[in-house]
Amino acid sequence: MFVISSDPTVVRISNHGLMTAQFRVRGGGHETGLSSDFTAGRDCNYKWSELVDAGFKTGDDCWVSVDCKGGKTNHESGDNFRFYTERAAYTLTGGIWDPSFSLRKPEDL
């Protein structure tokens, strides 16, 4: 488990796909709102406080979802992480109709 200091990044989604995308974090019956647009090569970061403010609780099983501009919407990562006890770094690849996520759980983001 990591120690909360100030307001660390808990989830990072790196857009390596051929698309402009919007993201959200889901789990435990909660979800964040859609992010702003992230073009290829940009990272979307969610801070600890953002997830707490959205209602996430320690131990919630969480994942991310993407809406691809002009393509597939509500595509879920399928790989989960536990809020507060794990950090998650997702990489999004593919195109607007075939987005794909990979997950790693780094100690630090």
C-alpha positions as CSV (number, residue, x, y, z in Angstrom):
1,M,0.0,0.0,0.0
2,F,1.2,3.5,-0.8
3,V,1.1,6.5,1.6
4,I,-1.1,9.4,0.6
5,S,0.9,12.5,0.5
6,S,-0.7,15.8,-0.6
7,D,-2.9,14.8,-3.6
8,P,-1.1,12.1,-5.7
9,T,-2.1,10.8,-9.1
10,V,-3.9,7.5,-8.6
11,V,-4.8,6.7,-12.2
12,R,-3.0,7.6,-15.4
13,I,-4.3,6.8,-18.8
14,S,-1.8,7.3,-21.7
15,N,-3.5,7.8,-25.0
16,H,-1.3,6.0,-27.6
17,G,-4.2,5.4,-29.9
18,L,-5.1,7.0,-33.1
19,M,-8.0,9.0,-31.7
20,T,-9.2,11.8,-29.5
21,A,-10.7,10.3,-26.4
22,Q,-12.6,11.1,-23.2
23,F,-12.1,8.9,-20.1
24,R,-13.9,8.1,-16.8
25,V,-13.1,6.0,-13.8
26,R,-15.8,3.6,-12.6
27,G,-16.3,1.2,-9.7
28,G,-18.1,0.6,-6.4
29,G,-21.3,2.0,-7.8
30,H,-19.5,5.3,-8.6
31,E,-18.0,7.0,-11.6
32,T,-16.2,10.2,-12.4
33,G,-17.6,12.5,-15.0
34,L,-16.1,12.3,-18.5
35,S,-12.7,14.0,-18.8
36,S,-11.9,16.7,-21.3
37,D,-10.6,15.6,-24.8
38,F,-7.2,13.9,-24.9
39,T,-5.5,13.6,-28.2
40,A,-2.9,10.9,-29.1
41,G,0.3,11.3,-27.0
42,R,-1.4,13.0,-24.0
43,D,-2.0,11.6,-20.5
44,C,-5.2,11.8,-18.5
45,N,-4.5,11.8,-14.7
46,Y,-6.9,11.3,-11.9
47,K,-5.9,12.6,-8.5
48,W,-6.9,10.8,-5.2
49,S,-9.1,13.7,-4.2
50,E,-11.1,13.5,-7.5
51,L,-12.0,9.9,-6.8
52,V,-12.9,10.5,-3.2
53,D,-15.1,13.5,-4.3
54,A,-16.8,11.1,-6.8
55,G,-17.7,8.8,-3.9
56,F,-15.0,6.1,-4.3
57,K,-14.1,4.2,-1.1
58,T,-11.0,2.3,0.1
59,G,-11.1,-1.2,-1.5
60,D,-13.5,-0.4,-4.3
61,D,-12.8,-2.5,-7.4
62,C,-12.3,0.1,-10.2
63,W,-11.6,0.3,-13.9
64,V,-11.6,2.9,-16.7
65,S,-13.8,3.6,-19.6
66,V,-13.2,5.5,-22.9
67,D,-15.4,7.3,-25.4
68,C,-13.6,7.7,-28.7
69,K,-14.6,10.8,-30.6
70,G,-16.4,9.7,-33.8
71,G,-16.2,6.0,-32.8
72,K,-16.8,3.5,-30.0
73,T,-18.2,4.8,-26.8
74,N,-18.3,3.4,-23.3
75,H,-15.5,0.9,-24.0
76,E,-14.3,-0.5,-20.6
77,S,-10.7,-1.5,-19.8
78,G,-11.5,-5.0,-18.4
79,D,-8.5,-4.8,-16.1
80,N,-9.3,-3.6,-12.6
81,F,-7.4,-2.0,-9.6
82,R,-8.3,-1.5,-6.0
83,F,-8.9,2.1,-5.0
84,Y,-6.5,3.4,-2.4
85,T,-4.4,0.3,-2.1
86,E,-3.2,0.3,-5.8
87,R,-2.3,2.9,-8.4
88,A,-3.1,2.2,-12.0
89,A,-1.3,3.2,-15.3
90,Y,-3.4,2.3,-18.4
91,T,-2.2,2.6,-21.9
92,L,-4.8,3.0,-24.6
93,T,-4.0,1.9,-28.2
94,G,-5.9,1.1,-31.3
95,G,-8.3,3.2,-33.3
96,I,-11.8,4.7,-32.9
97,W,-13.6,1.4,-33.5
98,D,-11.1,-1.0,-31.8
99,P,-9.6,0.7,-28.7
100,S,-7.6,-1.5,-26.4
101,F,-6.3,-1.0,-22.8
102,S,-3.3,-2.5,-21.1
103,L,-2.7,-2.0,-17.3
104,R,0.3,-1.9,-15.0
105,K,0.2,-1.2,-11.3
106,P,3.2,1.0,-10.6
107,E,4.3,2.1,-7.1
108,D,4.6,5.7,-8.3
109,L,3.1,7.5,-11.3
